[in-house]
Amino acid sequence: MLEQPRVFGAELRRLRLEAGLTLTQLAAMVHYSKGQLSKIETGGKQAGSELARLCDAALDAGGRLAALAPAEPARRRTGHRAGDPGEVLASPLPWRTPEGAIPSAPYSSPPPEWSPPPSRRQVITAGAASVLAVGASEPQLATAGQPGTGDDTLLDTYRTLLSHFRRLGQMSPPDVLVPVLAEQTRALTSLATRTGSRTGRELLAVAARYAEYTGWLAQEAGDEGAALRWTTHAVELAAASGDDGLASYALVRRALITYYRGEATYTIALAEGARAGNLPPRIRGLATQRAAQGHALAGDHTACMRGLDQARVLLREEPGRAGAPVLGPTHLSDPVSMITGWCLVDLGRPRAAAEILDQECARVPAGALRTEARYGVRRALAHALAGEIDHACALTGGLLPLTANVASATVRTDLRRLARTLARHPRHRSYLAIASQLTAALTPAT
């Protein structure tokens, strides 16, 4: 039972002695106690993945210690029954239609668990009462595609609404927006079946982006199963519109799910599947960036940095068709730099991570609350892992009201990690000042 901890401990001791470090010196470098490290080296205590990454970086082990660390249970979202992680690898089977035809049903299966139309209260909460008028007036719009009805204006209106929803998603709890977006996706797909060929396909393409964003918000709400179903539905809609690129981007989205489960191998495999040379540079850039996050999770610094360099080149190229909704993050001025700081935390290099994240978090635009919470918590984690407890606690205290407002399941993953790190300093005055608020933030509402 203790065989794996003994193997890890023996290798840790060998590498430490090879580097000419005492236990006291290594403990100071990774901000763990000498007693904890001693127990781990002798196999009496199991090392967590966090400590393994920190020791790996401190001893320049090239991922060997991270690979030897005892496996931790995969992190899973609520709302999804745990199963074989390989289920996320299953490729969708896009629905296809004959050239020039608009189907009577633009998908091969019913949309995922359609919600009833959102209530007035939900709409008011989301700040989108005017948006619902578009869905409610669907019969009046059903003549789109006929002469004189302003097809381009209709398309531009739905694209603009999606941009508004993305802004609302930065400030609103995700479970409030999901039913509203579901209704908009339903209205768009229904409308597409009643229009001419060109406009119908354009409407399906926009509906696919609505469905993809709904999947992201479902993941933010903690429902991993719904996130996967919505992403698959988005691929079906996109394929029906003639857009095969979204099928590859769906792999990038699925790789985010496996990343938050802590599954490096699956994250890399999924992301690599979306890097075909004939895809738009933005999709390849986002896929390469996600693969780099997977390599960071695996402790491979060289592969991670190489991937981030490649992603930077790709993301500088043309992002896509003018007027089309942008895939991926839209609130980061330099996404690769931000993700570099993110990855350095996973690579056990918190001081370097904190330096980058300090700079990039200051550039997050006002109003992008979900983005501010996501990267702000990781920034606080970097400072905590670097042993800067006072600063980490100050950052955490300022972020807790924000994390409560955006109610993100993925942000809570890092918040739990931050809480575990700070809890190693139970008598520290700064930690005691925020401990109860931090516990409350991580306690599920009843």
Salt bridges, closest charged atoms under 4 A:
GLU11 OE2 - ARG14 NH2 2.82
GLU18 OE2 - ARG14 NH1 3.05
GLU41 OE1 - ARG13 NH1 3.86
GLU41 OE2 - ARG16 NE 2.67
GLU50 OE1 - ARG417 NE 2.58
GLU87 OE1 - HIS80 NE2 3.41
GLU113 OE2 - ARG229 NH2 3.04
GLU138 OE1 - ARG186 NH2 3.32
GLU138 OE2 - ARG194 NH2 3.11
ASP152 OD1 - ARG198 NH2 3.51
ASP156 OD1 - ARG159 NH1 3.61
GLU183 OE2 - ARG186 NH2 3.06
GLU202 OE1 - ARG159 NH2 2.96
GLU202 OE2 - ARG321 NH1 4.00
GLU212 OE2 - ARG253 NE 3.47
GLU220 OE1 - ARG370 NH1 2.92
GLU220 OE1 - ARG374 NH2 2.76
GLU224 OE2 - HIS80 NE2 3.42
GLU224 OE2 - ARG261 NH2 2.37
GLU236 OE1 - HIS233 ND1 3.62
ASP243 OD2 - ARG209 NH2 3.93
ASP244 OD1 - ARG96 NH1 3.43
GLU263 OE2 - ARG76 NH2 3.98
GLU263 OE1 - ARG261 NH1 3.75
GLU272 OE2 - ARG275 NH1 2.97
ASP334 OD1 - ARG312 NH1 3.17
ASP346 OD1 - ARG378 NH1 3.27
ASP346 OD1 - ARG417 NH1 2.95
ASP358 OD1 - ARG379 NE 2.60
ASP358 OD1 - HIS383 NE2 2.91
GLU360 OE2 - ARG363 NH1 3.16
GLU388 OE2 - ARG351 NH1 2.93
GLU388 OE1 - HIS383 ND1 2.37
ASP390 OD1 - HIS428 NE2 3.63
ASP414 OD2 - ARG378 NE 2.78
